[in-house]
């Protein structure tokens, strides 16, 4: 039993009263919005009118209040609508989630990260999630087609997207001056998957309905067999009345597909020997009596190229009544098992698509958490790309011009009369790129495959990755800068390099640093089972990433000023 002091009881009473005010205001607003607003403001005059930063970072909005434990000190900083979604602490042993976020404690980010991973399975859902987070804390979207000259201002917060699958968000220091640099973090949010083919309808075999899919990067590898797979992505829809075309996001909340293995009794080795075109074809149902005769949409319509029952299912999910209005779609299969903690003390996180939503999520949360200081004179930026797993070659990939042209447009908009190669070169010379991608945690069963003294551990800290052949952009100078960022943020770092007899992977770092000529380093969060349908990282690692990346964004101008 926990003993309650008079002060605790007083705080609880005040908090309960505050929640009652908030609940009353929420109920009254259904019929008398103006009166309810007046009531709550009179009771709590200092309440913020918009979402609070820590409430957004803790991902409390729309959650079960029982999961949103907060203390009396934190409740006083919330808007009335946020108070109504919280549960006040009743024992000294309970932890305030908002205090943990404010103090950047790694354990405070476990639940927000696992919720994010479970609820945003495709790259399109991920970008939409990030957009909502940014807008909740005051970021403004910049249309690529518009001029930014009279929009961008020192102290402003902005973001821009490309193809719905890449995103760049940035803040401009209030004390910005021409030629000041950019503290950048870049990562990728695409993951290994299996995408539906342009014509995904296949002839039924042995009474099964099957689906035509193609591997993206290393998808459909041996780890995909016998997994419970769901489907999601974006659907291109044309409105028959207005003639306008738009995209809609969809994801099913249950598994619909499985790639079955062949029993060992047949004497056929499964792992690594299967044909991905003919033997890794998902089953999605059993053949029905009307499947052979059923057709949807007009002749030549997209619906005719897809399994009819899948078309009906997607249309129902989106409330589409005319199958002809489905112009096309980009759907993919994904492991439907939820992201969750694992281990005797829940010290791991296991999830699909960790590579590299892990570093990308941590980087964007760090940008949201970074304070707006009066003396900040530089630009803080996070860029998240598509297509890294297949070489970053497309326009939404890091090899495209998305990041360089965004920085050029920022500098031009802030300095319209002085913009030119000289000012842009000066900006790049004062900038730094932190390339953020997952790296290999030490696997205890295969330690012989690791280089001695280069075995990253989970729940310790970010890893500085090096490669003698330029697959990583790290050098001695950038390593020193990363160590300084860790020192200023109270973070630990580790180091990784591949053995000489192994093959190194790549990141967005080398291509971006060479395109802009900026100093750069590759830093990542370690994980086990890279390129598996499900991977594992440390439960504290998402929060450790937020802490390090926030430290870099907070202190880049100071660090740069320390170099001769």
Phi, psi and omega in degrees: 000141177262129178281136182254128177273162176304324180295320178297315181297322179296317179297318180295320180296318179296320181292319178298318178300318180297319178294323178295319175300314183296317180295319179297319180295319180296319179292316182294332184293342180292330182243330183223074185299321184290320179295318180298320180297318180296319182298311184292323180291325178293323181284322182231080190294336185263013183291138174290147182275337181251176180297142178274148185301311184292328177297320178289316180297326179282354178057045182272339186297126178080002181272168175296125181305333180296337178271353186252068180282128179222161180264171182296323180296322182282328182295332180290347182261001185261156173285157182305319180295331178283321178302320182294347181256015184241165176236122184283148183289140181242349178228157179289342183280339182286149181256139176278121182294324182288326175297319179298319178293316181298325180270003179056043177282128185305323182294339180289344184259002182296305183294315177304322181289316180294324176297317178300314182296320182289324189266352183230074188285334182250165182295329180290321175294324180297314179296319179297321177299313180296320178301316181295319178299315181298315182294327180296334180252020168098012176281148180247134178282138179253112175295132182296332183282344184267159172284141178258002189301317183259013181254314184285136180218148172306136184090355182276161179232129188216162171210157179219146180238162174222127176064010183069008184230359174225150185213139173234125178238145182205155172238146180252125181302144181296334180256027181301138174230152180307134179091352178294156189271183181234126171269111189245144167234130181232137178213189178229150183241004173278159182215160176301134183203185175233117185260146177294140178286161178307322171243101185263355178286132181232152177298139178290141179228136176052030178085008180255145167268127181240166187233131178278116180230159178232143180288135171260122186059240183258021178297165183065022175284184188301333182286351182275347182291139175062024174268150174278109188251135173252186185221145179191175180148213180236149182239130178270122187234135175251127178282119182295332182277315183266340183077005180276145179248137181213174177245147178232141178268144180215147171204139178270145184269014179212157179287141179236353188224155175206143175254101188280139174280163175264133183300146181297344180300336182279354177075020180250123176288129185270310192289116175087357184243003185277153176272119185291339180276321187251339186243356178244046181262119183293144168265138182235000179173178174258146183296130178262168184296329184258005183299318185294329184264344187284127173226144182236143178081169180283166175303134180084358180281158179297325183301332181291342184267359185240157177304125185305318182293329175290319177300315180297321181293314180294318179299320179295318180299325183263359181070030180270128182260335180250116181295335178294339182283347176279105184280321181188176173204159172238093182248153180215159175269148177212151177297126187269355179294132186292152170293137183202165175280159187210155176110165182302322178245023181055044184271358178242161166239129177243134185194163170274153171066028177298323177275110356231050172290342181296302181291323183295315178298314181298321181293316181290322176297325178296320178295319179294326183277343184293131185288156176263099184260148183295329185262007177290123182248007185241180181253131175257132189216140172233126180241127182237123191248158171264166167068014178297324184291346178241024173102001176061029190276338186276172188296335178267004177270170183290339176283346176286188184262013188302308181288310180302318183287330176295316178295319177300317180292325177297311181297319179296316182295326180279339183223060187300329183272343184246004186291140178176179181303325181296312181293321179294317177298322177296320178297311180297323181295336180258014184251168177212142179246122169261108177277118188248115177211149181299153177228176188277120169283153179295127177263116187298340181271353184222038184295339178294343179273358182255153174282134179305142180067013178228053184238088183298145179247153177282153176061029179246309181163175183293159184246131173270117186260137181232156176205126186289345182255016173082012174287341172241154185263009184286140171221187185296319181294311182292329175296317178298322179294319179294322177297321179293320177298320178295318180298316182289337181259001181070033182253157173258150176238157175233176182226146177218137167214145183285156175292157181297335181261019178240166181260128180274145171276185181227171180222181176281350185301304183301319183290322181285318180294325178287327180290327184253344181073025182264154171297146186201155176217152174261122180229137181216166175259133185285150176211155172263155174064044177301138179070016169271162177296335173224138182234175183224136172227176178284146180298330180272349188295321175303317179290324175296325175294316177301316182298314181292312183295322176297320178299319177297312181295322181292327193243007185302318182297320178295315181298315180299323181290345180275352181267136181286000000 
